[in-house]
């Protein structure tokens, strides 16, 4: 019944067992380390994200956001299957995405995706973002849409992931508090930097999605300090200048 209503609550001892004492590390992010794990029965593969002690998610807010995101079931949003709320040992248990993140494909020297496949992936990402904004009781603003946070399943179906910066807001709110302003250079919307560009809203995620599309089309990062020509270091400005 608990699994039907939302994500499963695990003790830290369960998390250590699921990950075989954190044996297989998948990656490291700003909000913690991710480990591969296996849930039994069924031998279901999962990705376990251990949040750093300085994570902004804690206490009742952590439980509230986990329970809300845990009820999301959409083909283009990664599914949260469990969590551990123990203080200083908070963990999020997500479905495992065997093909990894989108960035390792679109920035590859050899093009692994056809234009049709890129278009299919882009549409899937758009559907996932639209569901977060329009398909839930509370709108979920992600604030960190980028290729690294788009995961791919066995069939390369894209799933929006990593809600470390995400916040929940009532639908009648057209902007969010200034203390929520953050993101990643190369994707962050202008209004996230200065209110002179407008109010922060779900459109901020749409702006980041546009920057992601630009990278998918060009096969290079928006912010590339190693670009051969300094005028090409910021890809959007270079494209705009040549347009």
Number of C-alpha atoms within 10 A of each C-alpha: 6 8 12 8 10 18 23 17 19 17 14 17 10 14 25 14 13 21 21 14 13 18 11 13 15 14 11 12 12 9 19 18 17 23 22 22 27 18 15 9 6 7 9 11 18 22 24 31 25 22 22 17 14 10 15 13 20 17 12 10 11 16 15 14 17 22 19 17 22 21 17 18 12 15 15 26 23 26 21 26 21 23 26 25 21 13 11 13 14 24 25 22 27 24 18 23 21 15 16 19 22 20 20 13 17 21 17 11 10 9 11 13 14 9 12 9 13 16 15 15 22 18 14 19 24 18 19 22 24 18 18 23 22 14 14 16 13 16 20 25 23 23 27 25 29 25 24 16 18 23 25 22 17 11 9 18 19 30 27 28 24 21 19 17 18 15 15 19 18 10 14 8 11 12 12 17 8 13 6 13 16 14 18 12 10 18 23 22 26 16 17 21 15 13 11 9 11 13 18 25 18 24 15 23 23 17 17 23 23 17 22 22 18 17 22 23 12 15 17 17 23 21 16 14 12 9 14 9 8 11 11 18 17 16 21 18 13 14 12 8 10 7 6
